[in-house]
Amino acid sequence: MPQLVRLYIVSIAIGFALALAFTTLLLVLDVAGLRHLISATRGGWIAVLMLIVFHTILFSGTQFGIRVMLMANQGGPGGGLRQCIHLQRAKASAAARPDPR
């Protein structure tokens, strides 16, 4: 299996675990009355399923992005060339406005 595909599958698994933990915390802590709303509604399980699915998409995408950015090649000096910057004063004129009184 290619390394990038394996990385993506691992990121999805980590994102799913984070989504389960986050959704569980949302329901246990009853944020904004969410637990009561889900338990009092006949189709509340659909809302829980949607929370888990969309949080999985969010967290796995974030996890994958972070991992890909960390894979960047760290070789070479990097940082560009150092250049001296000589500061100079800017010439500006300011005229006083007449007093409106």
Backbone bond lengths (Angstrom), bond angles and torsions (degrees), N, CA, C in turn:
res aa  C-N    CA-C-N  psi(-1)  N-CA   C-N-CA  omega(-1)  CA-C   N-CA-C  phi
1 M - - - 1.448 - - 1.536 107.69 -
2 P 1.326 117.95 133.43 1.463 120.32 179.48 1.532 111.62 -61.38
3 Q 1.319 114.85 151.42 1.459 120.37 -175.26 1.529 111.67 -62.20
4 L 1.328 117.59 -38.96 1.455 120.78 -177.83 1.531 111.95 -67.96
5 V 1.332 117.01 -36.95 1.467 120.74 177.58 1.524 109.86 -67.23
6 R 1.323 115.83 -42.81 1.469 120.22 177.63 1.525 110.72 -61.84
7 L 1.324 116.29 -41.46 1.458 121.32 177.96 1.526 110.76 -61.97
8 Y 1.329 116.90 -40.71 1.462 120.98 -179.92 1.529 111.25 -66.40
9 I 1.326 116.91 -42.22 1.468 120.39 179.50 1.524 110.73 -65.49
10 V 1.318 116.96 -41.30 1.469 120.36 177.46 1.528 110.02 -64.19
11 S 1.329 117.20 -39.81 1.464 120.71 178.42 1.525 111.36 -64.33
12 I 1.328 117.02 -37.59 1.466 120.22 176.78 1.525 110.48 -65.59
13 A 1.329 117.20 -41.30 1.468 120.47 179.07 1.526 110.81 -63.76
14 I 1.325 117.09 -43.02 1.466 120.34 178.17 1.524 110.08 -65.95
15 G 1.334 117.17 -41.56 1.457 120.93 178.00 1.516 112.31 -63.15
16 F 1.341 117.17 -37.19 1.465 120.76 177.58 1.525 110.88 -66.21
17 A 1.330 116.94 -41.84 1.470 120.39 178.31 1.528 110.53 -63.92
18 L 1.323 116.61 -42.36 1.464 119.88 177.90 1.527 111.22 -65.71
19 A 1.323 117.14 -37.82 1.465 120.89 179.01 1.519 111.15 -65.50
20 L 1.329 116.47 -41.81 1.470 119.31 176.82 1.523 111.09 -62.18
21 A 1.329 116.40 -44.61 1.466 120.02 -179.92 1.527 110.72 -64.16
22 F 1.325 117.10 -43.87 1.459 120.87 -178.13 1.524 111.48 -66.22
23 T 1.328 117.26 -44.27 1.462 120.70 179.28 1.521 110.87 -65.82
24 T 1.330 116.73 -39.11 1.464 120.08 176.75 1.520 110.73 -61.67
25 L 1.330 116.89 -43.47 1.465 119.80 178.06 1.526 111.47 -64.39
26 L 1.331 117.09 -38.82 1.463 119.63 177.12 1.526 111.48 -59.55
27 L 1.330 116.00 -41.70 1.461 119.68 -177.56 1.522 112.01 -77.52
28 V 1.325 117.66 -39.42 1.467 120.42 -178.97 1.525 110.66 -67.18
29 L 1.323 117.06 -42.05 1.464 120.42 -179.03 1.526 112.40 -82.19
30 D 1.323 117.18 -4.35 1.466 123.81 177.34 1.530 111.61 52.79
31 V 1.316 115.59 51.58 1.459 121.51 -179.53 1.526 108.94 -65.79
32 A 1.326 115.99 125.49 1.468 123.86 178.80 1.531 112.02 55.91
33 G 1.328 117.72 29.25 1.455 121.46 178.73 1.513 113.56 69.71
34 L 1.325 116.97 23.45 1.463 121.46 -175.19 1.528 111.97 -65.79
35 R 1.328 117.45 -41.33 1.468 120.03 -179.51 1.527 110.44 -63.08
36 H 1.321 116.45 -43.62 1.465 119.95 179.22 1.530 110.56 -64.42
37 L 1.321 116.45 -41.33 1.458 120.47 -179.28 1.523 111.16 -63.77
38 I 1.328 116.94 -42.07 1.466 120.76 -178.81 1.524 111.33 -71.40
39 S 1.329 116.89 -40.11 1.467 119.03 -178.13 1.527 112.16 -74.98
40 A 1.328 118.02 -23.94 1.462 120.85 -179.07 1.525 112.55 -88.21
41 T 1.316 117.31 -12.52 1.458 121.28 -178.02 1.519 109.91 -98.57
42 R 1.326 116.34 142.01 1.463 120.59 -177.78 1.526 111.84 -64.96
43 G 1.318 118.64 -38.00 1.464 122.14 -179.66 1.520 112.38 -100.81
44 G 1.321 117.57 32.31 1.460 121.27 -177.44 1.515 113.97 -63.71
45 W 1.317 116.73 -27.91 1.464 119.94 -179.46 1.523 111.26 -65.05
46 I 1.353 116.55 -28.25 1.466 119.93 177.49 1.529 109.72 -66.99
47 A 1.331 116.26 -38.88 1.465 120.06 178.00 1.524 110.97 -64.26
48 V 1.336 116.78 -40.76 1.467 120.37 178.17 1.525 109.87 -64.67
49 L 1.316 116.70 -42.99 1.460 120.77 178.53 1.530 111.29 -61.95
50 M 1.333 116.76 -42.35 1.461 120.18 178.10 1.524 111.52 -65.39
51 L 1.327 117.35 -40.15 1.466 120.20 176.69 1.522 110.82 -59.43
52 I 1.322 116.15 -45.28 1.466 119.90 -179.09 1.526 110.81 -65.15
53 V 1.327 117.58 -44.69 1.470 120.69 -178.22 1.527 111.13 -63.76
54 F 1.320 117.19 -48.11 1.463 119.07 -176.43 1.528 112.17 -72.33
55 H 1.317 117.62 -33.15 1.466 118.87 174.13 1.523 110.64 -69.19
56 T 1.331 117.45 -33.68 1.467 120.06 175.60 1.518 110.42 -63.01
57 I 1.328 117.21 -44.08 1.465 120.47 177.89 1.524 110.31 -60.99
58 L 1.320 116.61 -44.91 1.461 121.14 -178.81 1.523 111.78 -63.86
59 F 1.328 116.91 -52.65 1.461 120.50 -174.42 1.524 112.23 -71.30
60 S 1.327 117.92 -35.73 1.467 118.70 179.47 1.525 110.64 -71.69
61 G 1.307 118.17 -36.65 1.464 120.53 176.00 1.516 111.94 -64.54
62 T 1.320 116.01 -41.25 1.461 120.14 177.12 1.518 110.80 -65.47
63 Q 1.319 116.11 -44.61 1.464 120.87 179.22 1.525 110.80 -61.13
64 F 1.320 117.15 -43.50 1.462 121.22 179.97 1.529 110.70 -64.84
65 G 1.317 116.97 -42.48 1.465 120.46 178.73 1.517 112.51 -61.97
66 I 1.322 116.24 -42.88 1.463 120.18 178.69 1.521 110.45 -63.47
67 R 1.330 116.49 -44.98 1.470 119.93 -178.73 1.525 111.91 -64.88
68 V 1.338 117.68 -39.08 1.462 120.42 179.05 1.529 110.09 -66.63
69 M 1.324 117.47 -41.01 1.463 120.06 179.09 1.524 111.63 -65.50
70 L 1.319 116.93 -32.33 1.464 119.87 178.51 1.524 112.15 -75.87
71 M 1.329 118.09 -13.63 1.461 121.48 179.02 1.526 112.29 -80.74
72 A 1.319 118.49 -3.67 1.461 121.72 -175.73 1.525 110.64 -57.90
73 N 1.316 115.87 148.58 1.457 121.84 -179.28 1.524 109.52 -70.27
74 Q 1.316 116.99 122.02 1.459 121.91 -178.64 1.523 112.16 -95.25
75 G 1.327 118.96 6.85 1.458 121.80 -178.05 1.519 111.99 -76.22
76 G 1.313 116.18 157.26 1.456 121.40 176.65 1.516 111.96 91.77
77 P 1.335 115.64 162.19 1.459 119.29 -175.87 1.524 112.51 -69.59
78 G 1.318 118.02 -43.12 1.462 121.35 178.67 1.520 112.13 63.01
79 G 1.285 116.54 173.00 1.451 121.18 175.20 1.518 114.75 92.20
80 G 1.308 119.49 -9.25 1.455 121.12 178.19 1.517 112.95 78.14
81 L 1.319 116.15 -171.21 1.461 122.13 -178.56 1.519 109.95 -95.93
82 R 1.331 114.94 144.12 1.461 118.51 176.24 1.516 108.72 -83.30
83 Q 1.292 115.82 134.32 1.454 120.96 178.78 1.514 108.51 -131.94
84 C 1.329 115.66 139.28 1.462 119.95 177.23 1.521 108.75 -80.79
85 I 1.283 115.28 135.77 1.456 120.70 177.15 1.517 107.08 -112.33
86 H 1.325 116.60 122.65 1.454 121.44 178.93 1.523 107.75 -97.71
87 L 1.310 115.56 119.89 1.453 120.50 -178.29 1.521 109.84 -79.67
88 Q 1.303 116.93 139.96 1.457 122.59 176.49 1.515 107.90 -134.08
89 R 1.320 114.64 148.32 1.460 118.91 177.72 1.527 109.62 -74.22
90 A 1.305 115.26 141.39 1.463 120.44 176.92 1.521 108.69 -89.48
91 K 1.327 116.87 135.41 1.457 121.19 178.90 1.523 108.10 -87.56
92 A 1.320 115.35 123.76 1.458 120.95 178.69 1.514 108.42 -142.38
93 S 1.302 116.45 141.81 1.465 119.87 178.03 1.523 108.43 -112.86
94 A 1.316 114.39 145.20 1.459 120.44 178.92 1.517 107.87 -132.71
95 A 1.307 116.33 125.05 1.463 120.76 179.12 1.519 108.64 -103.46
96 A 1.323 115.91 141.28 1.461 120.98 179.32 1.524 109.32 -75.64
97 R 1.317 116.82 139.74 1.463 121.24 177.03 1.530 109.20 -81.18
98 P 1.307 115.96 149.13 1.472 117.73 176.67 1.525 110.17 -69.61
99 D 1.312 115.79 147.42 1.465 122.04 -179.15 1.529 109.30 -70.48
100 P 1.354 119.51 122.79 1.472 121.39 -174.97 1.525 114.08 -74.38
101 R 1.321 120.53 -1.56 1.472 121.29 -177.66 1.438 111.86 -70.57
